[in-house]
Amino acid sequence: MSELLRRGRLKSVREDVVKFTSSINSDRKLLKHVININKAHVVMLIEQKILDPKDGTEILGALAGLRKGFRLKASFEDVHMAVEEEVVRTCGSEVSGNLHIAKSRNDQVSTATRMGLREELINLVTSVVNLQEGIIALSREHVETLIPGYTHLQPAQPITLAHYLVSFFDALNRDLDRITGAYARVDQCPMGAGALATTSFPINRERVSALLGFSEVLENSFDAVSSRDFILETLAALSILAVDISRVIEDLIIWCTSEFRFIELPDEFSSTSSIMPQKKNPEVLEIIRARMSHIIGDLTSSLTVMKGLPSSYNLDFQEVTPKLWNALEAAESSLKMLFSLMPNLKVKKNVFERSDLTFTTSTELANMFVRKYGVPFRTAHNIVGALARDLIEKNLSLMDLTPEEVEETAKRIAGIHLKVNTEDIHSAISPAGFVESHNARGGPAKKEVTRMIDVRKELLSRSKSALSEKKDRLRSAEKMLDYIVDSCLASSSRRKV
């Protein structure tokens, strides 16, 4: 426990207890934010005539000096008391004793966490947008690259790789919406809430909020110090992102197996076996898949901590925040790895030469019976299903289908006369023809996928613009705070001269 807190209610403290309850390791990333919070708070106290300008300027000088080399020691209780102790060391207790007027660690820790989280979310959004940009570029290269789509992990219907990639872009875009929605609720300032009931000093909460770049004040003081739903919401958004990423990772792992052979991973993202020299293992993808599980675990752990707590501030909150940082690091590092990996995927061509994949156009064969020969769809479905079974039993592909087999099967299964020509069969079962005929909105046809890519390019442009605005807002606020502090220090220097 800080020496500053040992002189009143408590006489002594065990060092092992201090070490056990310390948050200093996870607090390191909050140091600059805690310093800025104290600067903004002192500026406000001076402006509100709560703190003598001379004392306030001296405190600001000490805080400004902290940015130039102050290091948090493992023995510190937390970053908040570490900063105050350093100000005391620099200014003496007579002056620095007023640093904590009208604030508490309760509102300060929530504010610092939100400030750290804002930066992390901006970094995360940057990584998502970068990956989306890579997906768009890769999609344009593969609007005609045929791959089979799967349901129940069984070959279903032909699509293109671009069609698949746009689906990943769209999932990421919904993740982006959730993350930016969470950002809006993170971007609310608790400072001035005090321990839980504000203060009797005539503070200006709006001023501190503006100096720290927040969009608004988190008004109710009890809510301001006790709420951690902004962490839970962020972790929930990250968990959905993790699921979306993990499913794509699973596809890639499956697709690069010798059984599927749709893609090959570049050597630099693979490894080999220590004993089996022929192996090429997708270990980078496997690690990403595992780390996505950690994110979901961090959410579950945090929810479990929070559900058992009474209202207002509890030190249990301290155990939740590291889960947030861990989840963000896992998400961002995995997104960056995917961004590097995906453009280097080696996509195999002519995958539909495999006989088992020829049956993926069976739906269009049934559709052709409906359109050209007036067969009810369910009847056509039964006929084609029987044809597929017979061909598979004979170890043949759909490309081996003849008009005679169609006629015989239609009579046997449905009791109808169905005489089709060879050209109609070949046209219906062509994978490329299948894709081009599926040109309904959102389908895999080249024209439709190209349109979707163009629309997503515009969405990407808007996401970049919104991201830039958020970055500019935070930079401007920090510059303004630095300018005010520097002005105070310069004015103080002139008075001394």
ROFI-969346 format. One record per residue (C-alpha): residue in three letters; x, y, z. Coordinates in Angstrom, 3 decimals. Layout:
// residues N
VOMI  residuo        c1        c2        c3
VOMI      ALA         X         Y         Z
...
***
This chain:
// residues 497
VOMI  residuo        c1        c2        c3
VOMI      MET     0.000     0.000     0.000
VOMI      SER     1.181     3.501    -0.773
VOMI      GLU     2.857     5.386     2.057
VOMI      LEU     0.322     8.166     1.389
VOMI      LEU    -2.480     5.894     2.596
VOMI      ARG    -0.723     4.416     5.645
VOMI      ARG    -0.964     7.464     7.867
VOMI      GLY    -4.662     7.434     8.629
VOMI      ARG    -7.149     4.612     9.061
VOMI      LEU    -4.632     1.753     8.735
VOMI      LYS    -1.513     1.381    10.838
VOMI      SER     0.341    -1.251     8.830
VOMI      VAL     0.108    -3.599     5.910
VOMI      ARG     1.765    -6.866     4.956
VOMI      GLU     4.010    -6.690     1.910
VOMI      ASP     2.749   -10.026     0.582
VOMI      VAL    -0.791    -8.614     0.744
VOMI      VAL     0.315    -5.551    -1.242
VOMI      LYS     1.909    -7.774    -3.856
VOMI      PHE    -1.169   -10.009    -3.973
VOMI      THR    -3.582    -7.119    -4.558
VOMI      SER    -1.335    -4.984    -6.782
VOMI      SER    -2.517    -4.173   -10.298
VOMI      ILE     0.757    -2.604   -11.412
VOMI      ASN     1.529    -5.121   -14.171
VOMI      SER    -1.700    -4.461   -16.066
VOMI      ASP    -1.578    -0.750   -15.158
VOMI      ARG     1.563    -0.080   -17.183
VOMI      LYS    -0.370     0.611   -20.363
VOMI      LEU    -2.450     3.225   -18.493
VOMI      LEU     0.449     5.365   -17.240
VOMI      LYS     0.225     8.110   -19.873
VOMI      HIS    -3.550     8.255   -19.489
VOMI      VAL    -3.336     8.597   -15.714
VOMI      ILE    -0.823    11.422   -16.126
VOMI      ASN    -3.119    13.185   -18.602
VOMI      ILE    -6.120    12.713   -16.323
VOMI      ASN    -4.225    14.388   -13.503
VOMI      LYS    -3.132    17.216   -15.799
VOMI      ALA    -6.685    17.846   -16.993
VOMI      HIS    -7.993    17.666   -13.436
VOMI      VAL    -5.427    20.170   -12.147
VOMI      VAL    -6.105    22.546   -15.063
VOMI      MET    -9.794    22.400   -14.194
VOMI      LEU    -9.110    22.992   -10.478
VOMI      ILE    -7.066    26.087   -11.356
VOMI      GLU    -9.704    27.412   -13.753
VOMI      GLN   -12.439    26.856   -11.169
VOMI      LYS   -10.341    28.704    -8.551
VOMI      ILE   -10.329    25.614    -6.352
VOMI      LEU    -6.540    25.292    -6.484
VOMI      ASP    -4.031    28.125    -6.151
VOMI      PRO    -2.494    28.741    -9.628
VOMI      LYS     1.039    28.700    -8.227
VOMI      ASP     0.569    25.319    -6.560
VOMI      GLY    -1.330    23.998    -9.535
VOMI      THR     1.416    25.021   -11.945
VOMI      GLU     4.020    23.342    -9.775
VOMI      ILE     1.988    20.137    -9.831
VOMI      LEU     1.584    20.407   -13.596
VOMI      GLY     5.341    20.732   -13.941
VOMI      ALA     5.858    17.564   -11.935
VOMI      LEU     3.276    15.712   -14.042
VOMI      ALA     4.854    16.954   -17.275
VOMI      GLY     8.193    15.643   -16.076
VOMI      LEU     6.774    12.186   -15.541
VOMI      ARG     6.359    11.648   -19.273
VOMI      LYS    10.108    11.953   -19.763
VOMI      GLY    11.294     8.795   -18.099
VOMI      PHE     9.151     7.714   -15.174
VOMI      ARG     8.987     3.948   -14.843
VOMI      LEU     6.501     1.986   -12.798
VOMI      LYS     8.180    -0.309   -10.287
VOMI      ALA     6.861    -3.749    -9.455
VOMI      SER     6.614    -2.685    -5.793
VOMI      PHE     3.991    -0.001    -6.542
VOMI      GLU     0.426    -0.654    -5.457
VOMI      ASP    -1.121     0.745    -8.629
VOMI      VAL    -0.407     3.368   -11.254
VOMI      HIS    -2.613     5.998    -9.618
VOMI      MET    -0.792     6.047    -6.300
VOMI      ALA     2.553     5.674    -8.088
VOMI      VAL     1.932     8.918    -9.985
VOMI      GLU     0.785    10.760    -6.867
VOMI      GLU     3.802     9.550    -4.903
VOMI      GLU     6.137    10.803    -7.640
VOMI      VAL     4.435    14.209    -7.612
VOMI      VAL     4.882    14.310    -3.825
VOMI      ARG     8.546    13.459    -4.243
VOMI      THR     8.967    16.300    -6.741
VOMI      CYS     6.796    19.016    -5.176
VOMI      GLY     6.647    18.090    -1.523
VOMI      SER     3.506    17.131     0.378
VOMI      GLU     2.466    20.723     1.112
VOMI      VAL     1.779    21.414    -2.561
VOMI      SER     1.144    17.955    -3.970
VOMI      GLY    -1.327    17.112    -1.222
VOMI      ASN    -3.929    19.024    -3.240
VOMI      LEU    -3.554    16.873    -6.368
VOMI      HIS    -6.313    14.582    -5.152
VOMI      ILE    -8.864    17.304    -4.404
VOMI      ALA   -12.307    16.369    -5.791
VOMI      LYS   -11.311    13.049    -7.299
VOMI      SER   -10.969     9.403    -6.331
VOMI      ARG    -9.170     6.400    -7.653
VOMI      ASN   -12.640     5.092    -8.459
VOMI      ASP   -13.470     7.668   -11.127
VOMI      GLN    -9.833     7.893   -12.208
VOMI      VAL    -9.360     4.171   -12.887
VOMI      SER   -12.560     3.974   -14.902
VOMI      THR   -11.517     7.014   -16.924
VOMI      ALA    -8.009     5.691   -17.558
VOMI      THR    -9.360     2.296   -18.610
VOMI      ARG   -11.743     3.960   -21.042
VOMI      MET    -8.927     6.087   -22.464
VOMI      GLY    -6.708     3.044   -22.919
VOMI      LEU    -9.581     1.132   -24.445
VOMI      ARG   -10.344     3.929   -26.911
VOMI      GLU    -6.823     3.672   -28.276
VOMI      GLU    -6.956    -0.118   -28.396
VOMI      LEU   -10.292    -0.073   -30.213
VOMI      ILE    -8.926     2.366   -32.761
VOMI      ASN    -5.969     0.024   -33.309
VOMI      LEU    -8.349    -2.923   -33.589
VOMI      VAL   -10.594    -1.145   -36.086
VOMI      THR    -7.493    -0.244   -38.099
VOMI      SER    -6.547    -3.928   -38.253
VOMI      VAL   -10.075    -4.959   -39.268
VOMI      VAL   -10.187    -2.313   -41.994
VOMI      ASN    -6.753    -3.323   -43.270
VOMI      LEU    -7.857    -6.949   -43.473
VOMI      GLN   -11.050    -5.927   -45.271
VOMI      GLU    -8.983    -3.966   -47.768
VOMI      GLY    -6.834    -7.037   -48.370
VOMI      ILE    -9.960    -9.155   -48.825
VOMI      ILE   -11.321    -6.750   -51.441
VOMI      ALA    -8.040    -6.827   -53.376
VOMI      LEU    -7.937   -10.633   -53.253
VOMI      SER   -11.604   -10.853   -54.265
VOMI      ARG   -10.999    -8.878   -57.452
VOMI      GLU    -8.397   -11.454   -58.463
VOMI      HIS   -10.800   -14.370   -58.006
VOMI      VAL   -14.203   -13.366   -59.386
VOMI      GLU   -13.943   -16.311   -61.804
VOMI      THR   -12.090   -18.774   -59.567
VOMI      LEU   -14.531   -21.617   -58.977
VOMI      ILE   -14.681   -23.411   -55.649
VOMI      PRO   -17.359   -25.676   -54.191
VOMI      GLY   -19.536   -24.327   -51.427
VOMI      TYR   -20.351   -26.711   -48.598
VOMI      THR   -23.251   -27.420   -46.286
VOMI      HIS   -22.871   -29.993   -43.491
VOMI      LEU   -19.251   -30.189   -44.732
VOMI      GLN   -20.589   -31.937   -47.854
VOMI      PRO   -20.067   -30.519   -51.377
VOMI      ALA   -23.160   -28.437   -52.086
VOMI      GLN   -23.056   -25.907   -54.958
VOMI      PRO   -20.370   -24.093   -56.969
VOMI      ILE   -19.445   -20.561   -55.995
VOMI      THR   -16.358   -18.445   -56.573
VOMI      LEU   -13.574   -17.644   -54.164
VOMI      ALA   -14.520   -13.967   -54.509
VOMI      HIS   -18.091   -14.778   -53.459
VOMI      TYR   -16.740   -16.524   -50.373
VOMI      LEU   -14.325   -13.697   -49.551
VOMI      VAL   -17.045   -11.050   -49.790
VOMI      SER   -19.010   -13.042   -47.211
VOMI      PHE   -16.023   -12.756   -44.857
VOMI      PHE   -15.807    -9.021   -45.564
VOMI      ASP   -19.477    -8.665   -44.624
VOMI      ALA   -19.064   -10.601   -41.383
VOMI      LEU   -16.130    -8.352   -40.485
VOMI      ASN   -18.224    -5.305   -41.330
VOMI      ARG   -20.879    -6.350   -38.832
VOMI      ASP   -18.086    -6.880   -36.309
VOMI      LEU   -16.918    -3.375   -37.134
VOMI      ASP   -20.413    -2.009   -36.446
VOMI      ARG   -20.462    -3.716   -33.059
VOMI      ILE   -16.982    -2.467   -32.161
VOMI      THR   -17.737     1.127   -33.173
VOMI      GLY   -21.017     0.946   -31.290
VOMI      ALA   -19.107    -0.155   -28.201
VOMI      TYR   -16.609     2.665   -28.789
VOMI      ALA   -19.400     5.240   -28.492
VOMI      ARG   -20.269     3.936   -25.027
VOMI      VAL   -16.612     3.678   -24.014
VOMI      ASP   -16.130     7.312   -25.045
VOMI      GLN   -17.885     8.750   -21.965
VOMI      CYS   -15.969    10.425   -19.146
VOMI      PRO   -16.481     9.340   -15.492
VOMI      MET   -14.156    12.005   -14.015
VOMI      GLY   -15.811    14.105   -11.357
VOMI      ALA   -17.870    11.185   -10.087
VOMI      GLY   -15.442    10.868    -7.174
VOMI      ALA   -15.801     7.742    -5.078
VOMI      LEU   -19.465     7.518    -6.064
VOMI      ALA   -21.268    10.760    -5.059
VOMI      THR   -19.274    13.497    -6.879
VOMI      THR   -17.847    16.270    -4.645
VOMI      SER   -18.820    19.425    -2.797
VOMI      PHE   -16.159    21.412    -4.683
VOMI      PRO   -17.472    23.474    -7.661
VOMI      ILE   -15.830    21.314   -10.345
VOMI      ASN   -16.465    21.439   -14.078
VOMI      ARG   -16.864    17.868   -15.304
VOMI      GLU   -17.475    18.940   -18.886
VOMI      ARG   -14.114    20.726   -19.013
VOMI      VAL   -12.167    17.656   -17.910
VOMI      SER   -14.119    15.504   -20.353
VOMI      ALA   -13.257    17.842   -23.243
VOMI      LEU    -9.580    18.059   -22.291
VOMI      LEU    -9.383    14.272   -22.359
VOMI      GLY   -11.093    14.001   -25.743
VOMI      PHE   -14.312    12.359   -24.576
VOMI      SER   -17.503    12.934   -26.528
VOMI      GLU   -19.598    13.362   -23.364
VOMI      VAL   -19.720    13.059   -19.584
VOMI      LEU   -20.954     9.823   -18.030
VOMI      GLU   -23.479    11.673   -15.947
VOMI      ASN   -24.750     9.646   -12.984
VOMI      SER   -21.836     9.445   -10.564
VOMI      PHE   -22.898     6.135    -9.033
VOMI      ASP   -23.121     4.585   -12.494
VOMI      ALA   -19.870     6.242   -13.570
VOMI      VAL   -17.725     4.425   -10.997
VOMI      SER   -19.627     1.132   -10.827
VOMI      SER   -20.288     0.338   -14.484
VOMI      ARG   -18.004    -2.030   -16.346
VOMI      ASP   -20.514    -2.983   -18.996
VOMI      PHE   -18.338    -1.128   -21.485
VOMI      ILE   -15.710    -3.818   -20.908
VOMI      LEU   -18.250    -6.618   -21.190
VOMI      GLU   -19.705    -5.114   -24.363
VOMI      THR   -16.249    -4.854   -25.899
VOMI      LEU   -15.445    -8.441   -24.947
VOMI      ALA   -18.786    -9.575   -26.394
VOMI      ALA   -18.030    -7.819   -29.692
VOMI      LEU   -14.547    -9.351   -29.669
VOMI      SER   -16.011   -12.795   -29.013
VOMI      ILE   -18.311   -12.565   -32.041
VOMI      LEU   -15.327   -11.359   -34.075
VOMI      ALA   -13.395   -14.359   -32.742
VOMI      VAL   -16.129   -16.736   -33.894
VOMI      ASP   -16.173   -15.162   -37.369
VOMI      ILE   -12.394   -15.402   -37.660
VOMI      SER   -12.285   -18.930   -36.277
VOMI      ARG   -14.799   -20.210   -38.842
VOMI      VAL   -12.757   -18.817   -41.722
VOMI      ILE    -9.603   -20.257   -40.187
VOMI      GLU   -11.300   -23.645   -39.981
VOMI      ASP   -12.231   -23.409   -43.675
VOMI      LEU    -8.651   -22.608   -44.640
VOMI      ILE    -7.287   -25.460   -42.537
VOMI      ILE    -9.710   -27.895   -44.171
VOMI      TRP    -9.131   -26.531   -47.669
VOMI      CYS    -5.378   -27.051   -47.487
VOMI      THR    -5.674   -30.733   -46.534
VOMI      SER    -4.774   -33.335   -49.151
VOMI      GLU    -8.397   -34.482   -49.112
VOMI      PHE    -9.654   -31.046   -50.238
VOMI      ARG    -6.635   -29.501   -52.013
VOMI      PHE    -8.248   -26.124   -52.790
VOMI      ILE    -5.435   -23.989   -51.428
VOMI      GLU    -1.847   -24.272   -50.294
VOMI      LEU    -0.386   -22.191   -47.500
VOMI      PRO     2.859   -20.356   -48.230
VOMI      ASP     5.882   -21.997   -46.641
VOMI      GLU     6.580   -19.035   -44.369
VOMI      PHE     3.214   -19.546   -42.638
VOMI      SER     3.634   -23.302   -42.260
VOMI      SER     5.794   -25.796   -40.413
VOMI      THR     6.797   -29.405   -40.804
VOMI      SER     6.882   -32.451   -38.581
VOMI      SER     9.855   -33.349   -36.422
VOMI      ILE     9.603   -36.939   -37.643
VOMI      MET     7.445   -36.990   -40.821
VOMI      PRO     9.411   -35.113   -43.504
VOMI      GLN     6.518   -34.896   -45.979
VOMI      LYS     4.315   -32.824   -43.700
VOMI      LYS     3.264   -29.197   -44.235
VOMI      ASN     1.302   -28.168   -41.175
VOMI      PRO    -0.932   -25.069   -40.898
VOMI      GLU     0.349   -24.119   -37.449
VOMI      VAL    -0.172   -20.348   -37.805
VOMI      LEU    -3.845   -20.970   -38.551
VOMI      GLU    -4.113   -23.386   -35.651
VOMI      ILE    -2.651   -20.856   -33.222
VOMI      ILE    -5.097   -18.192   -34.422
VOMI      ARG    -7.956   -20.669   -33.961
VOMI      ALA    -6.826   -21.397   -30.399
VOMI      ARG    -6.407   -17.735   -29.496
VOMI      MET    -9.933   -16.999   -30.633
VOMI      SER   -11.006   -19.453   -27.924
VOMI      HIS    -9.059   -17.415   -25.356
VOMI      ILE   -11.099   -14.328   -26.257
VOMI      ILE   -14.357   -16.159   -25.611
VOMI      GLY   -12.891   -17.424   -22.342
VOMI      ASP   -11.979   -13.866   -21.329
VOMI      LEU   -15.599   -12.804   -21.860
VOMI      THR   -16.930   -15.760   -19.876
VOMI      SER   -14.504   -15.115   -17.027
VOMI      SER   -15.378   -11.403   -16.902
VOMI      LEU   -19.113   -12.069   -16.936
VOMI      THR   -18.686   -14.500   -14.070
VOMI      VAL   -16.731   -11.949   -12.015
VOMI      MET   -19.249    -9.178   -12.653
VOMI      LYS   -22.432   -11.130   -12.002
VOMI      GLY   -21.594   -11.702    -8.349
VOMI      LEU   -20.818    -8.098    -7.395
VOMI      PRO   -22.890    -5.563    -5.495
VOMI      SER   -23.315    -2.080    -6.934
VOMI      SER   -20.662     0.655    -6.911
VOMI      TYR   -16.911     0.082    -6.855
VOMI      ASN   -15.295    -3.248    -5.958
VOMI      LEU   -11.664    -4.244    -6.374
VOMI      ASP   -12.849    -7.305    -8.300
VOMI      PHE   -12.945    -4.909   -11.273
VOMI      GLN    -9.174    -5.014   -11.189
VOMI      GLU    -9.277    -8.693   -12.177
VOMI      VAL   -11.474    -8.008   -15.210
VOMI      THR    -9.349    -5.369   -16.936
VOMI      PRO    -6.401    -7.699   -17.789
VOMI      LYS    -8.883    -9.992   -19.544
VOMI      LEU    -9.831    -7.054   -21.739
VOMI      TRP    -6.222    -6.274   -22.691
VOMI      ASN    -5.470    -9.962   -23.337
VOMI      ALA    -8.492   -10.336   -25.613
VOMI      LEU    -7.637    -7.195   -27.562
VOMI      GLU    -4.036    -8.310   -28.058
VOMI      ALA    -5.138   -11.750   -29.267
VOMI      ALA    -7.634   -10.248   -31.708
VOMI      GLU    -5.344    -7.589   -33.112
VOMI      SER    -2.298    -9.832   -33.533
VOMI      SER    -4.419   -12.491   -35.247
VOMI      LEU    -5.987    -9.959   -37.608
VOMI      LYS    -2.530    -8.704   -38.557
VOMI      MET    -1.337   -12.254   -39.193
VOMI      LEU    -4.355   -12.962   -41.399
VOMI      PHE    -3.741    -9.724   -43.286
VOMI      SER    -0.212   -10.907   -44.075
VOMI      LEU    -1.224   -14.473   -44.892
VOMI      MET    -4.287   -14.174   -47.136
VOMI      PRO    -2.714   -12.397   -50.146
VOMI      ASN    -0.101   -15.167   -50.223
VOMI      LEU    -2.530   -18.089   -50.382
VOMI      LYS    -1.850   -20.357   -53.347
VOMI      VAL    -5.270   -21.083   -54.849
VOMI      LYS    -5.602   -24.300   -56.828
VOMI      LYS    -7.332   -24.144   -60.215
VOMI      ASN    -9.619   -26.720   -61.876
VOMI      VAL   -10.833   -28.226   -58.605
VOMI      PHE   -14.022   -29.335   -60.364
VOMI      GLU   -12.080   -31.952   -62.302
VOMI      ARG   -12.662   -34.138   -59.265
VOMI      SER   -15.587   -36.442   -60.022
VOMI      ASP   -17.208   -36.077   -56.605
VOMI      LEU   -17.515   -32.309   -57.087
VOMI      THR   -19.418   -32.589   -60.366
VOMI      PHE   -22.571   -33.383   -58.401
VOMI      THR   -22.589   -29.860   -56.919
VOMI      THR   -24.535   -28.654   -59.972
VOMI      SER   -27.382   -31.124   -59.364
VOMI      THR   -29.733   -28.343   -58.233
VOMI      GLU   -29.414   -26.629   -61.613
VOMI      LEU   -30.136   -29.913   -63.402
VOMI      ALA   -33.402   -30.121   -61.472
VOMI      ASN   -34.097   -26.441   -62.233
VOMI      MET   -33.572   -27.136   -65.931
VOMI      PHE   -36.158   -29.945   -65.818
VOMI      VAL   -38.594   -27.444   -64.276
VOMI      ARG   -37.900   -24.577   -66.696
VOMI      LYS   -37.592   -26.422   -70.004
VOMI      TYR   -39.674   -29.561   -69.521
VOMI      GLY   -42.401   -28.473   -67.092
VOMI      VAL   -41.550   -31.000   -64.372
VOMI      PRO   -42.691   -29.969   -60.849
VOMI      PHE   -39.636   -29.102   -58.749
VOMI      ARG   -40.150   -31.780   -56.093
VOMI      THR   -40.511   -34.404   -58.807
VOMI      ALA   -37.383   -33.084   -60.529
VOMI      HIS   -35.579   -33.152   -57.166
VOMI      ASN   -36.437   -36.836   -56.701
VOMI      ILE   -35.352   -37.744   -60.231
VOMI      VAL   -31.982   -35.999   -59.906
VOMI      GLY   -31.429   -37.515   -56.462
VOMI      ALA   -31.980   -40.987   -57.881
VOMI      LEU   -29.665   -40.225   -60.818
VOMI      ALA   -26.920   -39.087   -58.411
VOMI      ARG   -27.281   -42.269   -56.354
VOMI      ASP   -27.076   -44.492   -59.425
VOMI      LEU   -24.041   -42.698   -60.846
VOMI      ILE   -22.175   -42.764   -57.520
VOMI      GLU   -22.850   -46.492   -57.141
VOMI      LYS   -21.346   -47.012   -60.583
VOMI      ASN   -18.341   -44.855   -59.665
VOMI      LEU   -19.313   -42.321   -62.332
VOMI      SER   -19.630   -38.529   -62.241
VOMI      LEU   -22.494   -36.260   -63.211
VOMI      MET   -20.564   -35.492   -66.404
VOMI      ASP   -21.267   -39.112   -67.457
VOMI      LEU   -25.041   -38.605   -67.373
VOMI      THR   -26.916   -39.443   -70.600
VOMI      PRO   -30.429   -38.572   -71.841
VOMI      GLU   -31.286   -42.273   -71.787
VOMI      GLU   -30.494   -42.539   -68.063
VOMI      VAL   -32.641   -39.481   -67.412
VOMI      GLU   -35.552   -40.961   -69.316
VOMI      GLU   -35.299   -44.333   -67.587
VOMI      THR   -34.970   -42.858   -64.108
VOMI      ALA   -37.846   -40.405   -64.606
VOMI      LYS   -40.143   -43.262   -65.599
VOMI      ARG   -38.999   -45.444   -62.697
VOMI      ILE   -39.092   -42.764   -59.991
VOMI      ALA   -41.949   -40.513   -61.114
VOMI      GLY   -43.797   -42.474   -63.768
VOMI      ILE   -43.321   -39.698   -66.338
VOMI      HIS   -41.854   -39.527   -69.798
VOMI      LEU   -38.877   -37.126   -69.755
VOMI      LYS   -36.825   -36.949   -72.925
VOMI      VAL   -34.071   -34.320   -72.697
VOMI      ASN   -31.274   -33.486   -75.104
VOMI      THR   -27.559   -33.755   -74.361
VOMI      GLU   -26.901   -30.018   -74.762
VOMI      ASP   -29.413   -29.148   -72.041
VOMI      ILE   -27.761   -31.597   -69.643
VOMI      HIS   -24.251   -30.299   -70.307
VOMI      SER   -25.355   -26.679   -70.006
VOMI      ALA   -27.091   -27.333   -66.677
VOMI      ILE   -24.239   -29.238   -65.054
VOMI      SER   -21.419   -26.869   -66.042
VOMI      PRO   -19.917   -25.367   -62.829
VOMI      ALA   -19.056   -22.125   -64.617
VOMI      GLY   -22.518   -21.976   -66.150
VOMI      PHE   -24.059   -22.671   -62.756
VOMI      VAL   -22.246   -19.721   -61.219
VOMI      GLU   -23.100   -17.306   -64.028
VOMI      SER   -26.776   -18.293   -63.987
VOMI      HIS   -27.013   -17.517   -60.277
VOMI      ASN   -27.125   -13.758   -60.703
VOMI      ALA   -29.818   -12.898   -58.181
VOMI      ARG   -28.793   -10.198   -55.719
VOMI      GLY   -25.966   -11.512   -53.559
VOMI      GLY   -25.282   -14.491   -55.829
VOMI      PRO   -21.925   -15.767   -57.137
VOMI      ALA   -22.256   -14.591   -60.761
VOMI      LYS   -19.306   -12.491   -61.869
VOMI      LYS   -21.359    -9.358   -62.528
VOMI      GLU   -23.093    -9.560   -59.156
VOMI      VAL   -19.918   -10.286   -57.181
VOMI      THR   -18.167    -7.410   -58.938
VOMI      ARG   -21.037    -5.120   -57.982
VOMI      MET   -20.801    -6.280   -54.364
VOMI      ILE   -17.060    -5.676   -54.335
VOMI      ASP   -17.587    -2.113   -55.581
VOMI      VAL   -20.205    -1.467   -52.885
VOMI      ARG   -17.878    -2.872   -50.213
VOMI      LYS   -15.096    -0.629   -51.479
VOMI      GLU   -17.324     2.344   -50.727
VOMI      LEU   -18.147     0.946   -47.266
VOMI      LEU   -14.428     0.599   -46.678
VOMI      SER   -13.893     4.238   -47.621
VOMI      ARG   -16.523     5.350   -45.091
VOMI      SER   -14.976     3.176   -42.376
VOMI      LYS   -11.572     4.749   -43.016
VOMI      SER   -13.068     8.241   -42.818
VOMI      ALA   -14.809     7.501   -39.498
VOMI      LEU   -11.601     5.984   -38.142
VOMI      SER    -9.626     9.063   -39.156
VOMI      GLU   -12.114    11.321   -37.368
VOMI      LYS   -11.711     9.365   -34.130
VOMI      LYS    -7.921     9.523   -34.336
VOMI      ASP    -8.005    13.257   -35.063
VOMI      ARG   -10.318    13.928   -32.122
VOMI      LEU    -8.003    12.214   -29.641
VOMI      ARG    -4.881    13.840   -31.097
VOMI      SER    -6.489    17.278   -30.971
VOMI      ALA    -7.552    16.843   -27.346
VOMI      GLU    -4.083    15.735   -26.284
VOMI      LYS    -2.475    18.646   -28.152
VOMI      MET    -4.882    21.082   -26.476
VOMI      LEU    -4.113    19.676   -23.030
VOMI      ASP    -0.360    19.864   -23.675
VOMI      TYR    -0.721    23.420   -24.956
VOMI      ILE    -2.601    24.546   -21.831
VOMI      VAL    -0.081    22.869   -19.507
VOMI      ASP     2.862    24.323   -21.436
VOMI      SER     1.241    27.771   -21.304
VOMI      CYS     0.831    27.515   -17.530
VOMI      LEU     4.452    26.445   -17.124
VOMI      ALA     5.719    29.210   -19.426
VOMI      SER     3.684    31.814   -17.560
VOMI      SER     5.093    30.579   -14.258
VOMI      SER     8.648    30.815   -15.611
VOMI      ARG     8.096    34.421   -16.735
VOMI      ARG     6.791    35.364   -13.277
VOMI      LYS     9.904    33.904   -11.645
VOMI      VAL    12.137    35.927   -13.961
***
